[in-house]
Amino acid sequence: MMQVPLLTKEVANRVEQADHDVMRARVEAFARVPGNPRRASVGTFGSVSALCVPGIPGTDFTRVMGMTDETVGMLDELISFYEEQNIGTFALDVIPSACSEELLAALAARGFAQKSFHTALYGVPAGVHLQEDAPIEVRTAEREEAALFGELFARGMEIPIEFASALAADHQELFGQPGWTLYTASVAGVPAGFAMLHVRDGAACLAQAGVAPEFRRRGVQTQLLKRRILDAAAQGAQLLVSQASFGSQSLHNMQRIGLQVAYTKSVWVRQKS
């Protein structure tokens, strides 16, 4: 039976790299949508990625990932990258295993302020079974179902339904891409939720997922988690990775299914004065 590895600095860095890979791949997919309506781009600074998606409000996709105490000298170059694109606000993730007093001081000196915390989880793809007699069905979504996926994304994330077609376009490029699997879930035949899985270099990221409000607390999220874990194992993954807001229901669902907290990262934000 696979054992969850002890949380070392190397394991923590691998957990973060899996999330980094997913976020970068998603932004690159946004950029491939014909006409690039989200105005997405990615700046590469060694092992650091500057993700930039002005067409999506907030900083979820406009953020720096991969920053460590060894790359603090890149801060001014990163700031210039965003300023050249007239981006006034962007986030930067700091994880405990890659943090130092020098990095935190440099962030503060350049106008960054800590905004929030975010929890990273990890585990191994083992020990789960689908509830076969449940009225919940989880299926792999096909490219021709992009419209349904966009609708479920909107409902699951409580985004106004008029944005469903744009969300479908956002994710169209992920269907059939190496490492990616997209899912839909239904309850008694009625579409109810969505999920995403990304597998790379032996690490499987249980990426974004959501359930429509009227179907929550009925086991849909748990079935989506179990199906992705089983598929990750079938694809040869040795490590499971996911992210959740601190204390959220999603965090609790993942803990119940066997994932453990790896660390809580701090999210810093720089706002142009």
C-alpha angles and dihedrals in degrees: 000000000000114000124213105249119241112262105257128162089260093053092047091051090050090051091053093045090057090055090045090053092051095048093047092048091051093051090048088052090052088053092053094057106111109270091009092246092183090054088229123180140160127217116204119210105172106287091348123094124205104203116198126184110157090174093068114067119236130021103286091107099020101073146108117251129185097035114153138169086266094058099047089114089070095064097097091047090050092050090051090051091059095040091053088058092047092246108154100181129040137152133233125200121221120191124194095242092055099039132107139169088251093056095048092047091049091052093050092047091055096051101266119142128190109253107174150336129252128194124228119200134193141184143138128278098251143095101044133113130186116245096242096189094051119112087234117102122190116195136179107253117232127215092256088059094062091114091055090046090052091050092049090046090055094046094043094049093038093240116154108274092234087075093059095099092051090049089051090053091047091059100034090095093057096062108103095002114140111268096014129110122173123197142196126201129203135189114216088340096310116119108248114158151358139217142181133216127194122187122189134152092355095306121111117203116205091213129189119335136167143178126212110254094245091058100046122120091028099101098263095124091049092052090049089052094048094048092051092048091052091048091048090054091048089054092054100255116160098186133049120207133183142157133221141168111266112271094001127145088247090057091051092048091053093047091051090054092053108270117134131213109261098182144314112249123208118232115214123194131200117204121193109241 
